[in-house]
């Protein structure tokens, strides 16, 4: 997904600049990049809600949710802009 978004930024750069939407696309890419960070633990810990162990699913859902909100904003910007 990140590679496709970077390719879209390259291919449709003139449209993004015309609609002032390049920053929004870069924000989406920034939101998705932490999902690809290396896990240094040999196990994926999926603790309960606010427990002692990190909840990997909630962290990933947070990144995806923020990227989804930014995509909705980008769509609105491109259709209205």
MODELLER restraints for C-alpha pairs under 7 A, 6 or more apart:
rsr = mdl.restraints
at = mdl.atoms
rsr.add(forms.Gaussian(group=physical.xy_distance, feature=features.Distance(at['CA:2:A'], at['CA:29:A']), mean=6.04, stdev=0.5))
rsr.add(forms.Gaussian(group=physical.xy_distance, feature=features.Distance(at['CA:2:A'], at['CA:32:A']), mean=6.80, stdev=0.5))
rsr.add(forms.Gaussian(group=physical.xy_distance, feature=features.Distance(at['CA:5:A'], at['CA:29:A']), mean=6.86, stdev=0.5))
rsr.add(forms.Gaussian(group=physical.xy_distance, feature=features.Distance(at['CA:16:A'], at['CA:22:A']), mean=4.99, stdev=0.5))
rsr.add(forms.Gaussian(group=physical.xy_distance, feature=features.Distance(at['CA:19:A'], at['CA:78:A']), mean=6.38, stdev=0.5))
rsr.add(forms.Gaussian(group=physical.xy_distance, feature=features.Distance(at['CA:19:A'], at['CA:81:A']), mean=5.29, stdev=0.5))
rsr.add(forms.Gaussian(group=physical.xy_distance, feature=features.Distance(at['CA:21:A'], at['CA:74:A']), mean=6.68, stdev=0.5))
rsr.add(forms.Gaussian(group=physical.xy_distance, feature=features.Distance(at['CA:21:A'], at['CA:77:A']), mean=6.81, stdev=0.5))
rsr.add(forms.Gaussian(group=physical.xy_distance, feature=features.Distance(at['CA:24:A'], at['CA:70:A']), mean=6.77, stdev=0.5))
rsr.add(forms.Gaussian(group=physical.xy_distance, feature=features.Distance(at['CA:24:A'], at['CA:74:A']), mean=5.96, stdev=0.5))
rsr.add(forms.Gaussian(group=physical.xy_distance, feature=features.Distance(at['CA:25:A'], at['CA:74:A']), mean=6.98, stdev=0.5))
rsr.add(forms.Gaussian(group=physical.xy_distance, feature=features.Distance(at['CA:28:A'], at['CA:67:A']), mean=5.10, stdev=0.5))
rsr.add(forms.Gaussian(group=physical.xy_distance, feature=features.Distance(at['CA:28:A'], at['CA:70:A']), mean=5.89, stdev=0.5))
rsr.add(forms.Gaussian(group=physical.xy_distance, feature=features.Distance(at['CA:28:A'], at['CA:71:A']), mean=6.77, stdev=0.5))
rsr.add(forms.Gaussian(group=physical.xy_distance, feature=features.Distance(at['CA:31:A'], at['CA:63:A']), mean=5.94, stdev=0.5))
rsr.add(forms.Gaussian(group=physical.xy_distance, feature=features.Distance(at['CA:31:A'], at['CA:66:A']), mean=6.68, stdev=0.5))
rsr.add(forms.Gaussian(group=physical.xy_distance, feature=features.Distance(at['CA:31:A'], at['CA:67:A']), mean=5.53, stdev=0.5))
rsr.add(forms.Gaussian(group=physical.xy_distance, feature=features.Distance(at['CA:32:A'], at['CA:63:A']), mean=6.32, stdev=0.5))
rsr.add(forms.Gaussian(group=physical.xy_distance, feature=features.Distance(at['CA:32:A'], at['CA:64:A']), mean=6.90, stdev=0.5))
rsr.add(forms.Gaussian(group=physical.xy_distance, feature=features.Distance(at['CA:32:A'], at['CA:67:A']), mean=6.51, stdev=0.5))
rsr.add(forms.Gaussian(group=physical.xy_distance, feature=features.Distance(at['CA:35:A'], at['CA:60:A']), mean=6.48, stdev=0.5))
rsr.add(forms.Gaussian(group=physical.xy_distance, feature=features.Distance(at['CA:35:A'], at['CA:63:A']), mean=6.98, stdev=0.5))
rsr.add(forms.Gaussian(group=physical.xy_distance, feature=features.Distance(at['CA:44:A'], at['CA:56:A']), mean=6.82, stdev=0.5))
rsr.add(forms.Gaussian(group=physical.xy_distance, feature=features.Distance(at['CA:45:A'], at['CA:53:A']), mean=6.50, stdev=0.5))
rsr.add(forms.Gaussian(group=physical.xy_distance, feature=features.Distance(at['CA:45:A'], at['CA:54:A']), mean=6.14, stdev=0.5))
rsr.add(forms.Gaussian(group=physical.xy_distance, feature=features.Distance(at['CA:45:A'], at['CA:55:A']), mean=6.32, stdev=0.5))
rsr.add(forms.Gaussian(group=physical.xy_distance, feature=features.Distance(at['CA:45:A'], at['CA:56:A']), mean=6.23, stdev=0.5))
rsr.add(forms.Gaussian(group=physical.xy_distance, feature=features.Distance(at['CA:46:A'], at['CA:53:A']), mean=6.88, stdev=0.5))
rsr.add(forms.Gaussian(group=physical.xy_distance, feature=features.Distance(at['CA:46:A'], at['CA:54:A']), mean=6.14, stdev=0.5))
rsr.add(forms.Gaussian(group=physical.xy_distance, feature=features.Distance(at['CA:46:A'], at['CA:55:A']), mean=4.30, stdev=0.5))
rsr.add(forms.Gaussian(group=physical.xy_distance, feature=features.Distance(at['CA:46:A'], at['CA:56:A']), mean=5.31, stdev=0.5))
rsr.add(forms.Gaussian(group=physical.xy_distance, feature=features.Distance(at['CA:46:A'], at['CA:57:A']), mean=6.73, stdev=0.5))
rsr.add(forms.Gaussian(group=physical.xy_distance, feature=features.Distance(at['CA:47:A'], at['CA:53:A']), mean=4.77, stdev=0.5))
rsr.add(forms.Gaussian(group=physical.xy_distance, feature=features.Distance(at['CA:47:A'], at['CA:54:A']), mean=5.58, stdev=0.5))
rsr.add(forms.Gaussian(group=physical.xy_distance, feature=features.Distance(at['CA:47:A'], at['CA:55:A']), mean=4.83, stdev=0.5))
rsr.add(forms.Gaussian(group=physical.xy_distance, feature=features.Distance(at['CA:48:A'], at['CA:55:A']), mean=6.49, stdev=0.5))
rsr.add(forms.Gaussian(group=physical.xy_distance, feature=features.Distance(at['CA:49:A'], at['CA:55:A']), mean=6.74, stdev=0.5))
